Amino acid sequence: MGGVTTGFSYGVYALLLFLGLNYALASLGALVLGILFGFKSQSTLVFASHDNRLIWRFTGCWLLVYLGNVTFIRALTSLHINAYVAGALAIPVNATLSYLLQRFVVFRRPGHSDRTRVIAASPGASRDSTR
C-alpha cells in the first residue's frame, strides 16, 4: 500500500513542478493530497484501524515528514541536482520516516509491546514468559 501512496504523492509532486510551482509548494500539494488519499488506505489496510480521530496524529506526523522532505530537497537542489531527481531521491527517506511515525505514533496500540509478541511467538514459550 505504501508504494501506491508514494507513487500517487510523487505523481502529484511532479505534476505540480511541471505546472510551474517551486519544489516547496509542489511538495506541500503532494502532502495535502497524499494525506487525504493515504489516511484511510493506510489506517485500514496496513494498520487495521478504523478510528477516524487518528487523522490529526496522521496529519501532524506528515507535517514533520514534509519539513524533512523540503529540507532534504533544498539541500540537494543547492548542489545543483534537478528538483525532479531530488524529489525522487527523497522517497526512501520519506517512506521510512513516515512508516516509523505511523507505526509508533499514529497507530500505536497502548498496552501492546512488540517484545511481548515476539516472546509469545517464540517456539516453546509458555504463557508465563509474556508477563
Buried (B, 14 or more C-beta within 10 A) or exposed (E): EBEEBBEBBBEBBBEBBEEEBEBBBBBBBBBBBBBEBBBEBBBEEBBEBEEEEBBEBBBEBBEEBBEBBBEBBEEBBEEEBEBBEBBEEBBEEBBEBBEEBBEEBBBEEEEEEEEEEEBEEEEEEEEEEBE
